[in-house]
């Protein structure tokens, strides 16, 4: 059975956040992943996917301007994850404050 869902999170600066983890026995297609700067300062964002110990970068240290948005997955770009794989997002500029960005992941779960 196919189910559409989303995951949302407020990101803490300089801390890797697991925004979404695929449930056991399922696979997921990420068809949208957006990170928005909610801080008064610019920063950088990295997005990794995979399992702990073997995460791979989708985006590494991309600039995130004040009021700006990074679309890491969208349009014709999709990412397929299997059970227990995750989406990890890091905003790596500590001047952004404790909740420097928001992240939304759109998912098709099977």
FIRO-293724 format. One record per residue: x, y, z of N, C-alpha, C in turn. Coordinates in nm, 3 decimals. Layout:
N
[r [X; Y; Z]; [X; Y; Z]; [X; Y; Z]]
...
end
This chain:
110
[r [0.083; -0.118; 0.000]; [0.000; 0.000; 0.000]; [0.088; 0.125; 0.000]]
[r [0.059; 0.218; -0.086]; [0.134; 0.343; -0.095]; [0.068; 0.447; -0.005]]
[r [0.152; 0.518; 0.068]; [0.104; 0.622; 0.159]; [0.189; 0.746; 0.139]]
[r [0.126; 0.862; 0.127]; [0.198; 0.988; 0.119]; [0.201; 1.051; 0.257]]
[r [0.318; 1.101; 0.296]; [0.333; 1.162; 0.427]; [0.443; 1.268; 0.421]]
[r [0.470; 1.331; 0.533]; [0.580; 1.427; 0.540]; [0.645; 1.421; 0.677]]
[r [0.762; 1.479; 0.685]; [0.833; 1.494; 0.811]; [0.882; 1.637; 0.817]]
[r [0.870; 1.698; 0.934]; [0.910; 1.837; 0.951]; [0.996; 1.852; 1.075]]
[r [1.089; 1.946; 1.071]; [1.170; 1.969; 1.188]; [1.230; 2.108; 1.189]]
[r [1.252; 2.159; 1.310]; [1.328; 2.282; 1.328]; [1.471; 2.241; 1.360]]
[r [1.565; 2.294; 1.285]; [1.703; 2.253; 1.296]; [1.780; 2.339; 1.394]]
[r [1.859; 2.275; 1.478]; [1.945; 2.343; 1.574]; [2.082; 2.359; 1.508]]
[r [2.136; 2.481; 1.512]; [2.262; 2.510; 1.446]; [2.374; 2.418; 1.497]]
[r [2.457; 2.373; 1.404]; [2.576; 2.291; 1.430]; [2.542; 2.153; 1.487]]
[r [2.417; 2.109; 1.471]; [2.375; 1.977; 1.519]; [2.310; 1.900; 1.405]]
[r [2.357; 1.778; 1.382]; [2.294; 1.693; 1.280]; [2.159; 1.647; 1.331]]
[r [2.055; 1.667; 1.250]; [1.919; 1.628; 1.289]; [1.867; 1.519; 1.196]]
[r [1.820; 1.409; 1.253]; [1.754; 1.305; 1.176]; [1.611; 1.351; 1.150]]
[r [1.585; 1.400; 1.031]; [1.454; 1.454; 0.998]; [1.356; 1.343; 0.965]]
[r [1.405; 1.233; 0.906]; [1.316; 1.122; 0.872]; [1.395; 0.992; 0.873]]
[r [1.336; 0.886; 0.928]; [1.392; 0.751; 0.925]; [1.286; 0.658; 0.868]]
[r [1.322; 0.580; 0.767]; [1.228; 0.488; 0.703]; [1.195; 0.375; 0.801]]
[r [1.066; 0.348; 0.822]; [1.026; 0.239; 0.913]; [1.074; 0.102; 0.863]]
[r [1.092; 0.009; 0.955]; [1.129; -0.128; 0.919]; [1.024; -0.189; 0.827]]
[r [1.070; -0.264; 0.729]; [0.980; -0.332; 0.636]; [0.922; -0.242; 0.529]]
[r [0.970; -0.118; 0.519]; [0.916; -0.022; 0.422]; [1.029; 0.032; 0.335]]
[r [0.992; 0.095; 0.225]; [1.083; 0.176; 0.145]; [1.015; 0.311; 0.124]]
[r [1.095; 0.411; 0.097]; [1.041; 0.546; 0.083]; [1.104; 0.616; -0.036]]
[r [1.022; 0.691; -0.107]; [1.072; 0.779; -0.212]; [1.057; 0.922; -0.164]]
[r [1.168; 0.990; -0.151]; [1.167; 1.132; -0.113]; [1.147; 1.210; -0.241]]
[r [1.037; 1.285; -0.250]; [1.012; 1.362; -0.372]; [1.016; 1.512; -0.346]]
[r [1.043; 1.551; -0.223]; [1.061; 1.692; -0.189]; [1.138; 1.705; -0.060]]
[r [1.239; 1.793; -0.059]; [1.313; 1.822; 0.063]; [1.357; 1.967; 0.057]]
[r [1.301; 2.047; 0.147]; [1.326; 2.190; 0.148]; [1.378; 2.233; 0.284]]
[r [1.480; 2.319; 0.284]; [1.533; 2.377; 0.407]; [1.522; 2.529; 0.394]]
[r [1.457; 2.594; 0.492]; [1.436; 2.738; 0.490]; [1.510; 2.804; 0.607]]
[r [1.583; 2.909; 0.579]; [1.653; 2.984; 0.683]; [1.553; 3.071; 0.759]]
[r [1.536; 3.045; 0.888]; [1.446; 3.124; 0.973]; [1.523; 3.216; 1.065]]
[r [1.653; 3.225; 1.044]; [1.743; 3.305; 1.127]; [1.764; 3.443; 1.066]]
[r [1.822; 3.532; 1.144]; [1.857; 3.666; 1.094]; [1.998; 3.666; 1.035]]
[r [2.061; 3.548; 1.024]; [2.198; 3.537; 0.973]; [2.205; 3.432; 0.863]]
[r [2.299; 3.449; 0.769]; [2.319; 3.345; 0.668]; [2.387; 3.224; 0.729]]
[r [2.377; 3.112; 0.662]; [2.442; 2.991; 0.709]; [2.471; 2.898; 0.594]]
[r [2.505; 2.774; 0.628]; [2.528; 2.670; 0.529]; [2.452; 2.547; 0.572]]
[r [2.410; 2.467; 0.474]; [2.332; 2.347; 0.504]; [2.391; 2.227; 0.431]]
[r [2.389; 2.114; 0.501]; [2.430; 1.986; 0.442]; [2.317; 1.886; 0.463]]
[r [2.296; 1.801; 0.361]; [2.194; 1.696; 0.368]; [2.263; 1.565; 0.334]]
[r [2.247; 1.465; 0.422]; [2.303; 1.333; 0.398]; [2.192; 1.228; 0.409]]
[r [2.209; 1.117; 0.336]; [2.114; 1.006; 0.342]; [2.189; 0.875; 0.356]]
[r [2.123; 0.777; 0.413]; [2.181; 0.644; 0.428]; [2.159; 0.594; 0.568]]
[r [2.248; 0.506; 0.613]; [2.241; 0.453; 0.748]; [2.356; 0.509; 0.830]]
[r [2.339; 0.511; 0.961]; [2.443; 0.561; 1.049]; [2.573; 0.488; 1.017]]
[r [2.679; 0.562; 0.999]; [2.809; 0.503; 0.965]; [2.837; 0.497; 0.817]]
[r [2.733; 0.513; 0.734]; [2.754; 0.511; 0.588]; [2.666; 0.615; 0.519]]
[r [2.653; 0.732; 0.579]; [2.574; 0.840; 0.520]; [2.649; 0.902; 0.402]]
[r [2.574; 0.941; 0.299]; [2.630; 1.005; 0.180]; [2.565; 1.141; 0.161]]
[r [2.643; 1.237; 0.112]; [2.594; 1.373; 0.092]; [2.506; 1.385; -0.032]]
[r [2.390; 1.448; -0.015]; [2.313; 1.500; -0.129]; [2.357; 1.642; -0.156]]
[r [2.380; 1.716; -0.046]; [2.423; 1.856; -0.052]; [2.525; 1.875; 0.059]]
[r [2.636; 1.945; 0.029]; [2.737; 1.970; 0.133]; [2.770; 2.118; 0.138]]
[r [2.744; 2.177; 0.253]; [2.779; 2.317; 0.282]; [2.724; 2.416; 0.179]]
[r [2.599; 2.395; 0.137]; [2.535; 2.488; 0.043]; [2.498; 2.616; 0.117]]
[r [2.519; 2.732; 0.056]; [2.483; 2.857; 0.122]; [2.333; 2.869; 0.144]]
[r [2.296; 2.924; 0.260]; [2.155; 2.944; 0.294]; [2.142; 3.088; 0.343]]
[r [2.103; 3.175; 0.251]; [2.095; 3.318; 0.280]; [1.979; 3.349; 0.374]]
[r [1.981; 3.465; 0.435]; [1.873; 3.510; 0.522]; [1.743; 3.510; 0.442]]
[r [1.642; 3.443; 0.493]; [1.514; 3.432; 0.424]; [1.516; 3.339; 0.305]]
[r [1.628; 3.273; 0.282]; [1.644; 3.187; 0.166]; [1.598; 3.044; 0.189]]
[r [1.585; 2.972; 0.079]; [1.541; 2.833; 0.082]; [1.632; 2.749; -0.006]]
[r [1.665; 2.631; 0.041]; [1.738; 2.533; -0.039]; [1.643; 2.419; -0.070]]
[r [1.629; 2.386; -0.198]; [1.549; 2.270; -0.238]; [1.649; 2.162; -0.276]]
[r [1.671; 2.068; -0.184]; [1.770; 1.962; -0.205]; [1.714; 1.850; -0.291]]
[r [1.583; 1.825; -0.282]; [1.516; 1.723; -0.363]; [1.385; 1.783; -0.412]]
[r [1.359; 1.770; -0.542]; [1.235; 1.822; -0.599]; [1.240; 1.815; -0.750]]
[r [1.131; 1.852; -0.814]; [1.125; 1.845; -0.959]; [1.143; 1.703; -1.007]]
[r [1.236; 1.681; -1.099]; [1.258; 1.547; -1.152]; [1.357; 1.466; -1.066]]
[r [1.414; 1.526; -0.962]; [1.510; 1.459; -0.874]; [1.436; 1.392; -0.758]]
[r [1.452; 1.261; -0.745]; [1.392; 1.183; -0.636]; [1.503; 1.103; -0.568]]
[r [1.480; 1.061; -0.444]; [1.575; 0.977; -0.372]; [1.497; 0.861; -0.311]]
[r [1.544; 0.738; -0.337]; [1.481; 0.619; -0.282]; [1.562; 0.570; -0.163]]
[r [1.493; 0.545; -0.052]; [1.556; 0.494; 0.069]; [1.490; 0.363; 0.108]]
[r [1.565; 0.274; 0.170]; [1.511; 0.148; 0.218]; [1.499; 0.151; 0.370]]
[r [1.444; 0.044; 0.426]; [1.418; 0.036; 0.570]; [1.542; 0.076; 0.651]]
[r [1.519; 0.159; 0.753]; [1.620; 0.206; 0.849]; [1.714; 0.312; 0.793]]
[r [1.705; 0.345; 0.665]; [1.785; 0.457; 0.614]; [1.720; 0.587; 0.656]]
[r [1.799; 0.694; 0.658]; [1.748; 0.820; 0.711]; [1.792; 0.939; 0.627]]
[r [1.724; 1.051; 0.656]; [1.761; 1.183; 0.603]; [1.814; 1.263; 0.721]]
[r [1.938; 1.307; 0.710]; [2.002; 1.386; 0.816]; [2.036; 1.523; 0.760]]
[r [1.997; 1.630; 0.831]; [2.022; 1.766; 0.785]; [2.099; 1.841; 0.893]]
[r [2.201; 1.916; 0.849]; [2.283; 1.996; 0.941]; [2.291; 2.138; 0.889]]
[r [2.260; 2.234; 0.975]; [2.286; 2.375; 0.947]; [2.412; 2.406; 1.026]]
[r [2.522; 2.435; 0.955]; [2.651; 2.436; 1.022]; [2.712; 2.573; 1.049]]
[r [2.629; 2.674; 1.066]; [2.680; 2.805; 1.104]; [2.620; 2.843; 1.238]]
[r [2.699; 2.843; 1.342]; [2.649; 2.863; 1.478]; [2.591; 3.002; 1.500]]
[r [2.620; 3.099; 1.414]; [2.562; 3.232; 1.433]; [2.414; 3.234; 1.397]]
[r [2.361; 3.125; 1.343]; [2.220; 3.120; 1.306]; [2.129; 3.107; 1.428]]
[r [2.183; 3.073; 1.542]; [2.100; 3.060; 1.661]; [2.054; 2.917; 1.683]]
[r [1.974; 2.897; 1.785]; [1.937; 2.761; 1.822]; [1.834; 2.698; 1.730]]
[r [1.749; 2.774; 1.667]; [1.658; 2.719; 1.567]; [1.672; 2.800; 1.440]]
[r [1.781; 2.774; 1.368]; [1.817; 2.856; 1.254]; [1.749; 2.823; 1.124]]
[r [1.684; 2.707; 1.114]; [1.622; 2.668; 0.988]; [1.512; 2.566; 1.013]]
[r [1.419; 2.559; 0.919]; [1.314; 2.458; 0.920]; [1.334; 2.366; 0.800]]
[r [1.295; 2.241; 0.815]; [1.308; 2.142; 0.708]; [1.177; 2.068; 0.690]]
[r [1.138; 2.048; 0.565]; [1.018; 1.970; 0.532]; [1.058; 1.866; 0.428]]
[r [1.024; 1.740; 0.456]; [1.051; 1.630; 0.364]; [0.918; 1.569; 0.322]]
[r [0.895; 1.559; 0.192]; [0.774; 1.496; 0.138]; [0.809; 1.355; 0.094]]
[r [0.726; 1.258; 0.136]; [0.763; 1.118; 0.124]; [0.647; 1.036; 0.067]]
[r [0.683; 0.941; -0.022]; [0.590; 0.836; -0.063]; [0.642; 0.708; 0.000]]
[r [0.564; 0.652; 0.092]; [0.604; 0.535; 0.169]; [0.538; 0.411; 0.112]]
[r [0.616; 0.302; 0.093]; [0.560; 0.178; 0.040]; [0.603; 0.061; 0.126]]
end
